[in-house]
Amino acid sequence: MANKKHFPLRIDPELYAIIERWAQEEFRSVNAHIEFLLREAARREKRLPKRKKEDE
């Protein structure tokens, strides 16, 4: 398992509920789904390099 940075996250309860339901639909934990959404946003903005084929 990769080392992960731990930090507290303050989030609006309504937004959390939306993300929680969304994560369940995608069979992810809330934490994994938030990371997924942030990674996708960073890729869209070209701030995160594309993964190599062997990493996928």
N, C-alpha and C positions, 0 to 999 in steps of 0.2 A: 504494500500500500504506500502511495506517495505521501510525503509530508504535506500537511495542510495547515494553513494559517487559521487560527481560531480568533474570533472577534465577536463581540455582542452586536446584535442587529436589532434596531428599534424599527418596527414596521406597523403601519396602521392595521388594526384588527380586521377591518373589512377586506383589505388587500391580502392579508394573510389567509383569510378564509377562501378567497378566490384561488390563491396559489396552492393551498392545501387540496382543494377539490381537483384542480388541474393536475397536480402531481399524482393524485390517486388514479386519475384517468390514464396517465402515462406510465403507471406502475413504478413511480419513483418516490423517494422520500422528499419531504419539503426541502430539506437542505440540498439534496442532489438536483432537484428541479430548479431551485434558485441559481445554483452554480451553472446548470445547463442554460438557463435564460441569459445569465450574464455573459457566458462564453459566446453564445449565439449573437448577442448584441455587439460584443467586441469584434467578432468576425465580420459582421455586417458593416461596421465602421472601419474595417481594415486596420484594427489595432492589435489583432492577434493573428499570427501567421497560420496559414492552413496546415493541418496535420499531414505528416508524411503517410503514405499508404500503409506502411507496416505498423503505424501507431493506431490506425482506425480499428 
